[in-house]
Amino acid sequence: QVHLVESGGGLVEPGGSLNLSCVVSGNEFPIYKMGWYRQAPGNQRDLVATITTGGVTDYGDDVKGRFTISRDNAKVTAYLRLATLKPEDAATYYCYAEDARPNGARYWGQGTPVPVSS
């Protein structure tokens, strides 16, 4: 079974920063894309950022210029730097991974809450 282990979430104040990580294990096929989506109560689960094995990134419009994603392919680990956090960034952040097969399997982490509040 494939496991996505998320870490780094927690309460931060507006303007603060936070680092998240996600480690994938148990995968039989290479993980082509990793990243995070987020979901606040009553909202859809939206793209935060993803990164491919080749380093191609995709960011949600609301986080461009503030969040930075990176990965260590050998460790099958993704990292997300959340900076200049705003109250509207508050959500549960879900790690996401998909393998390299066409229409390959997609995996989700349990989600880590990131409250942004004073």
N, C-alpha and C positions, 0 to 999 in steps of 0.2 A: 504494500500500500504506500501511496505517496503522502508525505507529510510536509506541510508548510508551517514552519515555526516562526512566529512573529515576536518581536521584542522591541522595546523602546517607548511604547506609548505611555501616556500619563498627562496629568494636568499641566498646562502652561498658561501663562498670562499673555494677553494681546501684546504683540511685538516681540515675543519670545521665540525661541528656536527649539527644535526637537530632532532627534535622529531615530529613525526606524530601521530595522533590519528584518530580513526574511530569508530563511534557509530552507531549501528544498532537499528532501532526501527520499530515497526509495523509488525514484523514477527510473524506468527502464529505457527511456528515450531522452535525447538531449532536450533541455528546456530552452526553446527558442526565444521566448519572451517572458519577462518577469516585470512585476510592478505592483502598483496599488490602485485600487478603486476605493471610494469612500461613500458612505451613506449616512446621512443625518435623519433623525426621525421624521417621517412623513415625506421624505425625498427619495428619488431614485438613486441607485448606485452608479456613481459617475466616475469617469476616468480622472485619476490624479496624475500618474506618470507611468510609463512603461519603457523598457529598454530591451533591445535584442542582444543576441550573442555578439553581433558585430558592432554594438555600441550605438545603434540608432535609437534615438529617444523620441517619445511622444508625450506631451504635457497637456493637461487640461488647461483651457483658456484662463481659468481663474487662478491658477498657480504659477503660470509662466513668469519667470524672473524672480520667483521667491523660493521655489522648491527645486532640488537638484537630485537626480537619480543616478546611481552608478551600480555596477555589479562586478563580482568576481566570478568568472565563468568556472574556474577550477573548483571553487567552493559551492557553486550553485547558490550564490547568495546575492541578494539585492540590498541596496542601501538607499535610503531616502532622507535627505536633509530638508526639513521644513523650517523655513526662516520667515521672519516678519509675519508671524501668525496673526490672523484676524479672527474675530469671533465667528464669522461665517465659515471658517475652516473646521470648526468643531464638528466631529463626526466619528463614526467608527471606521477605521481604515482597514481594508481587507487586502492582504497580499494575494497576488494573482500570478499564475504561471500556466503556460501552455507549451506543449512539446512540439517538436519540429515536424511531425507527420502532418500531411495534408488533413485538415479537419481533425487534428489530433486532440488528445485529451486536454481538458482544462481543469485547473485545480484552484481551490480557494482556501485561504487560511481561515482561522476562527474569527479573526477581527480583533483589533486592539483599539480601545476608545482613546480619543484625543480630545479631551475637553479644553476649550480655550475660554478662560474666564478670569476675571479679577477676583 
